């Protein structure tokens, strides 16, 4: 049994553990086969993923076997998705014009408002499911509670998109506001169901709101859309249940980081260097923030040498984790374009403490 939870507890409390907890998402065939001893060949892929994750990591927020390439399905909006190996794309959007969205949204608000809060039995069933997964990870931790802000859900969950949402906001602001409040109510119900500190002490807010170098929306528009109120509500709901809250957004979010800290976030992920996020500046400016990720997988991990990977891993540990509050890992996921030798260099250096 690993000591991952003890390492996590020490790190989050601001005490340097024996080594920083390793936190990541494995989507690299060579890495998975190395740590599991078996290839992903379709015969027992879920078991292989469990075994590799348990052996390589202390924690993860996503654990799934490769998709069946070409498989298609519809989401609740009616968008048709098609699977590729590790993700999926929208093959056909349900709506092509803002008028179609405006016709669909009122009914969706009604459906969301009609959904009940989770029952005690449903909560126990979910906790049992979480307990079973954690036991299979051999002492590792899994982030079961992954609420999304309303903006994130509308943009990427329902696939409304950055080309449509601003038009809806300009034309029917009151309707979109009601829609987002209904979405947030669903998010809070989701937290009630999934937030169990005993089986998953960390929550992660999904909310991609930035590109490389800039935000998707101005801070003033984000305030108008209730974004920061949403983050505060999610933090409050998770904190009441004893969970540490990490905020996840790709891209460059320094312009709103003070606001996010004021909302109550405890940590930040994935610290995307290629987008302009500097883990060393983050540590200097926010000594109390838990930093999750940070090792560049846009340039360093796929194209650097093992020696360069070791050097940067050691620097991150010494300069940002000397007083804990570091869960080290990639700046997104461990994709197939990362050579096994480079991942092993990172892993071996991080395991030294």
C-alpha positions as CSV (number, residue, x, y, z in Angstrom):
1,X,0.0,0.0,0.0
2,X,1.4,3.4,-1.0
3,X,1.5,6.4,1.4
4,X,-0.1,8.7,-1.2
5,X,-2.7,10.1,1.1
6,X,-0.2,10.9,3.8
7,X,2.0,12.7,1.2
8,X,-1.1,14.6,-0.1
9,X,-2.1,15.6,3.5
10,X,1.4,16.9,4.3
11,X,1.8,18.8,1.0
12,X,-1.6,20.5,1.2
13,X,-1.0,21.5,4.8
14,X,2.2,23.3,3.8
15,X,4.7,20.8,5.1
16,X,7.3,19.3,2.8
17,X,6.6,15.6,2.5
18,X,9.3,13.0,1.9
19,X,8.6,13.5,-1.8
20,X,6.0,15.6,-3.7
21,X,2.9,13.6,-4.6
22,X,2.8,12.7,-8.3
23,X,-0.4,13.8,-9.9
24,X,-1.2,13.3,-13.6
25,X,-3.4,11.8,-16.3
26,X,-1.8,8.8,-18.2
27,X,-2.6,8.7,-21.9
28,X,0.7,7.4,-23.2
29,X,0.8,3.7,-24.4
30,X,4.6,3.3,-23.7
31,X,4.3,4.7,-20.1
32,X,1.2,2.6,-19.4
33,X,2.8,-0.6,-20.6
34,X,6.0,0.2,-18.7
35,X,4.2,0.6,-15.3
36,X,1.6,-2.1,-15.8
37,X,3.8,-4.7,-17.6
38,X,1.0,-5.2,-20.1
39,X,0.0,-3.4,-23.4
40,X,-3.3,-1.8,-24.1
41,X,-4.5,-4.4,-26.6
42,X,-8.2,-4.3,-26.0
43,X,-8.3,-7.5,-23.9
44,X,-8.2,-6.0,-20.4
45,X,-7.6,-2.3,-20.9
46,X,-9.4,-1.0,-17.8
47,X,-7.4,-3.3,-15.6
48,X,-4.2,-2.2,-17.3
49,X,-5.0,1.4,-16.7
50,X,-5.7,0.8,-13.1
51,X,-2.5,-1.1,-12.6
52,X,-0.4,1.5,-14.5
53,X,-2.0,4.4,-12.6
54,X,-1.5,2.7,-9.2
55,X,2.2,2.0,-10.0
56,X,3.1,5.4,-11.6
57,X,1.1,8.0,-9.7
58,X,-0.1,9.1,-6.3
59,X,-3.3,10.7,-7.8
60,X,-5.2,11.4,-10.9
61,X,-8.4,13.2,-12.0
62,X,-9.2,11.0,-15.0
63,X,-8.9,7.3,-15.5
64,X,-10.3,5.7,-18.6
65,X,-9.3,3.0,-21.1
66,X,-8.8,4.0,-24.7
67,X,-12.0,4.7,-26.7
68,X,-13.3,2.5,-29.4
69,X,-12.2,4.6,-32.3
70,X,-15.1,5.8,-34.5
71,X,-17.8,5.1,-31.9
72,X,-20.5,7.8,-32.0
73,X,-23.1,9.0,-29.5
74,X,-25.4,11.9,-28.8
75,X,-25.2,14.2,-25.8
76,X,-28.3,15.8,-24.1
77,X,-28.2,18.7,-26.5
78,X,-28.2,16.4,-29.6
79,X,-24.5,17.0,-30.6
80,X,-23.0,13.9,-32.2
81,X,-19.6,13.0,-30.8
82,X,-17.1,10.6,-32.4
83,X,-14.3,8.9,-30.4
84,X,-10.6,8.9,-31.2
85,X,-8.2,7.0,-29.0
86,X,-8.0,9.2,-26.0
87,X,-10.7,11.8,-26.5
88,X,-13.6,12.7,-28.8
89,X,-14.7,15.5,-31.1
90,X,-18.1,16.8,-32.1
91,X,-18.8,15.4,-35.5
92,X,-22.1,17.2,-36.0
93,X,-23.5,20.0,-33.9
94,X,-27.2,19.9,-33.0
95,X,-27.7,23.7,-33.6
96,X,-26.1,25.8,-36.3
97,X,-27.7,29.2,-35.4
98,X,-28.3,31.2,-32.3
99,X,-32.1,31.1,-32.9
100,X,-32.0,27.3,-32.4
101,X,-30.3,27.7,-29.1
102,X,-32.8,30.3,-28.0
103,X,-35.7,27.9,-28.8
104,X,-34.0,25.1,-26.9
105,X,-32.8,26.9,-23.7
106,X,-36.2,27.5,-22.0
107,X,-37.1,23.8,-22.1
108,X,-33.6,22.9,-20.8
109,X,-34.0,25.3,-17.9
110,X,-37.3,23.6,-17.0
111,X,-35.6,20.2,-17.2
112,X,-32.7,21.3,-15.0
113,X,-35.0,22.9,-12.4
114,X,-37.1,19.7,-12.2
115,X,-34.1,17.5,-11.2
116,X,-34.1,16.5,-7.6
117,X,-31.3,16.7,-5.1
118,X,-29.5,13.4,-4.6
119,X,-31.0,11.1,-2.0
120,X,-29.0,9.6,0.9
121,X,-29.1,6.2,-0.9
122,X,-27.6,7.7,-4.0
123,X,-24.9,9.4,-2.0
124,X,-24.0,6.1,-0.3
125,X,-24.0,4.3,-3.6
126,X,-21.6,6.9,-5.0
127,X,-19.3,6.7,-2.0
128,X,-19.2,2.9,-2.3
129,X,-18.2,3.3,-6.0
130,X,-15.5,5.8,-5.0
131,X,-14.3,3.5,-2.2
132,X,-14.0,0.6,-4.6
133,X,-11.9,2.6,-7.1
134,X,-9.6,4.0,-4.5
135,X,-9.0,0.5,-3.1
136,X,-7.9,-0.7,-6.6
137,X,-5.4,2.2,-6.8
138,X,-3.5,0.7,-3.9
139,X,-3.6,3.8,-1.7
140,X,-3.6,6.4,-4.4
141,X,-6.1,9.2,-4.5
142,X,-8.6,10.0,-7.2
143,X,-10.5,13.3,-7.7
144,X,-14.1,12.1,-7.9
145,X,-15.6,15.6,-7.4
146,X,-15.1,17.7,-10.5
147,X,-17.7,20.4,-10.7
148,X,-17.8,22.8,-13.6
149,X,-18.6,26.5,-13.7
150,X,-21.7,27.5,-15.7
151,X,-19.5,29.2,-18.3
152,X,-17.5,26.0,-18.8
153,X,-20.5,23.8,-18.9
154,X,-22.3,25.9,-21.5
155,X,-19.2,26.4,-23.7
156,X,-17.7,22.9,-23.6
157,X,-20.3,20.6,-22.0
158,X,-23.2,21.7,-24.2
159,X,-20.9,22.8,-27.0
160,X,-22.5,26.2,-27.3
161,X,-19.2,27.6,-28.2
162,X,-17.4,31.0,-28.2
163,X,-18.9,31.9,-31.5
164,X,-22.5,31.6,-30.2
165,X,-22.5,32.4,-26.5
166,X,-21.6,36.1,-26.9
167,X,-24.4,36.5,-29.4
168,X,-26.9,34.9,-27.0
169,X,-25.7,37.1,-24.2
170,X,-26.1,40.2,-26.3
171,X,-29.6,39.3,-27.6
172,X,-31.2,37.5,-24.6
173,X,-29.1,38.3,-21.6
174,X,-31.9,37.6,-19.0
175,X,-32.6,34.1,-20.6
176,X,-28.9,33.2,-20.6
177,X,-28.6,34.4,-17.0
178,X,-31.5,32.1,-16.0
179,X,-29.9,29.3,-17.9
180,X,-26.6,29.7,-16.2
181,X,-28.3,29.8,-12.7
182,X,-30.1,26.5,-13.6
183,X,-26.8,25.0,-14.7
184,X,-25.1,26.1,-11.4
185,X,-27.9,24.5,-9.4
186,X,-27.2,21.2,-11.2
187,X,-23.5,21.7,-10.4
188,X,-24.3,22.1,-6.7
189,X,-26.5,18.9,-6.8
190,X,-23.5,17.1,-8.4
191,X,-21.3,18.3,-5.5
192,X,-23.8,16.9,-3.0
193,X,-23.6,13.5,-4.8
194,X,-19.8,13.3,-5.3
195,X,-18.1,15.2,-2.5
196,X,-16.9,12.7,0.0
197,X,-13.8,13.6,1.9
198,X,-13.2,10.1,3.2
199,X,-12.8,8.7,-0.3
200,X,-11.7,11.8,-2.2
201,X,-10.2,14.7,-0.2
202,X,-9.7,17.0,-3.2
203,X,-12.2,18.6,-5.6
204,X,-11.2,20.1,-9.0
205,X,-13.2,22.9,-10.6
206,X,-13.2,22.5,-14.4
207,X,-13.3,25.8,-16.1
208,X,-11.2,26.5,-19.2
209,X,-11.5,30.3,-19.6
210,X,-8.2,31.2,-21.3
211,X,-6.0,30.9,-24.4
212,X,-2.3,31.2,-24.6
213,X,-1.5,34.6,-23.3
214,X,-5.0,35.9,-22.7
215,X,-8.5,35.2,-21.3
216,X,-11.5,34.2,-23.4
217,X,-13.6,36.9,-21.9
218,X,-12.7,40.2,-20.2
219,X,-12.8,40.1,-16.4
220,X,-15.7,42.6,-16.3
221,X,-17.7,40.3,-18.6
222,X,-16.9,37.3,-16.4
223,X,-18.2,39.2,-13.4
224,X,-21.3,40.2,-15.3
225,X,-21.9,36.5,-16.2
226,X,-21.6,35.5,-12.6
227,X,-18.3,33.5,-13.1
228,X,-16.7,34.5,-9.8
229,X,-19.9,34.0,-7.9
230,X,-20.0,30.4,-9.3
231,X,-16.4,29.7,-8.2
232,X,-17.2,31.0,-4.7
233,X,-20.3,28.9,-4.5
234,X,-18.4,25.8,-5.6
235,X,-15.6,26.4,-3.1
236,X,-18.1,27.0,-0.3
237,X,-20.0,23.8,-1.1
238,X,-16.8,21.7,-1.3
239,X,-15.2,23.2,1.8
240,X,-18.3,22.5,3.8
241,X,-17.8,18.8,2.9
242,X,-14.1,18.9,3.9
243,X,-12.6,19.0,0.5
244,X,-9.5,21.0,-0.7
245,X,-10.4,22.8,-3.9
246,X,-8.1,23.1,-7.0
247,X,-9.1,25.3,-9.9
248,X,-8.3,23.9,-13.3
249,X,-8.0,26.1,-16.4
250,X,-5.6,25.7,-19.4
251,X,-4.2,29.0,-20.7
252,X,-3.0,32.2,-19.1
253,X,-5.2,33.3,-16.2
254,X,-2.9,35.6,-14.2
255,X,-5.2,38.5,-14.8
256,X,-7.9,36.9,-12.7
257,X,-5.9,34.9,-10.2
258,X,-6.3,37.4,-7.3
259,X,-10.1,37.1,-7.9
260,X,-9.9,33.3,-7.8
261,X,-7.9,33.3,-4.6
262,X,-10.5,35.7,-3.1
263,X,-13.2,33.2,-4.2
264,X,-11.6,30.6,-2.0
265,X,-9.6,28.3,-4.2
266,X,-6.8,26.3,-2.5
267,X,-4.9,25.3,-5.5
268,X,-4.3,25.8,-9.2
269,X,-3.8,23.3,-12.1
270,X,-2.3,22.7,-14.7
271,X,0.2,25.7,-14.8
272,X,0.6,25.6,-18.5
273,X,4.1,27.1,-19.2
274,X,3.5,27.3,-23.0
275,X,0.5,29.6,-22.3
276,X,2.6,31.9,-20.2
277,X,2.0,30.5,-16.7
278,X,5.3,30.7,-14.7
279,X,5.3,28.3,-11.8
280,X,8.2,30.2,-10.1
281,X,6.4,33.5,-10.3
282,X,3.2,31.8,-9.0
283,X,5.1,30.5,-6.0
284,X,6.6,33.9,-5.3
285,X,3.2,35.7,-5.6
286,X,1.0,33.1,-4.0
287,X,3.0,31.2,-1.3
288,X,-0.1,29.7,0.2
289,X,-1.5,28.3,-3.1
290,X,-1.2,24.5,-3.8
291,X,0.5,24.2,-7.2
292,X,-0.7,21.1,-9.2
293,X,1.2,20.2,-12.4
294,X,3.8,22.5,-13.8
295,X,6.1,20.3,-15.8
296,X,5.9,21.5,-19.4
297,X,4.5,18.9,-21.8
298,X,4.3,21.2,-24.8
299,X,8.1,21.5,-25.4
300,X,10.2,20.1,-22.6
301,X,8.7,16.6,-22.1
302,X,8.2,15.8,-25.8
303,X,11.3,17.4,-27.2
304,X,13.8,17.9,-24.4
305,X,16.5,15.4,-23.3
306,X,16.1,13.2,-20.2
307,X,18.8,15.4,-18.5
308,X,16.9,18.6,-19.2
309,X,13.7,17.0,-17.8
310,X,15.6,15.9,-14.7
311,X,17.0,19.4,-14.2
312,X,13.6,21.2,-14.5
313,X,11.9,18.6,-12.3
314,X,14.5,19.2,-9.6
315,X,14.2,22.9,-9.9
316,X,10.4,22.8,-9.5
317,X,10.7,20.7,-6.4
318,X,13.3,22.8,-4.7
319,X,12.0,26.2,-5.6
320,X,8.2,25.7,-5.4
321,X,7.8,22.7,-3.1
322,X,10.3,23.5,-0.3
323,X,7.4,24.1,2.0
324,X,5.0,21.7,0.5
325,X,1.9,22.8,-1.4
326,X,3.2,21.1,-4.6
327,X,1.6,18.1,-6.4
328,X,4.0,17.7,-9.3
329,X,3.0,16.5,-12.7
330,X,2.5,17.6,-16.3
331,X,1.1,20.9,-17.5
332,X,-1.8,19.0,-19.2
333,X,-1.6,15.2,-19.6
334,X,1.0,12.6,-20.4
335,X,0.3,12.1,-24.1
336,X,1.8,9.6,-26.6
337,X,4.2,12.2,-28.0
338,X,6.3,12.1,-24.8
339,X,9.2,9.6,-25.1
340,X,9.2,7.0,-22.4
341,X,12.8,7.9,-21.4
342,X,11.7,11.5,-20.7
343,X,8.8,10.4,-18.5
344,X,11.0,8.0,-16.6
345,X,13.5,10.8,-16.1
346,X,10.8,13.0,-14.6
347,X,9.3,10.1,-12.5
348,X,12.7,9.0,-11.1
349,X,13.7,12.5,-10.2
350,X,10.4,13.3,-8.5
351,X,10.5,10.0,-6.5
352,X,13.8,11.2,-5.0
353,X,12.0,13.8,-3.0
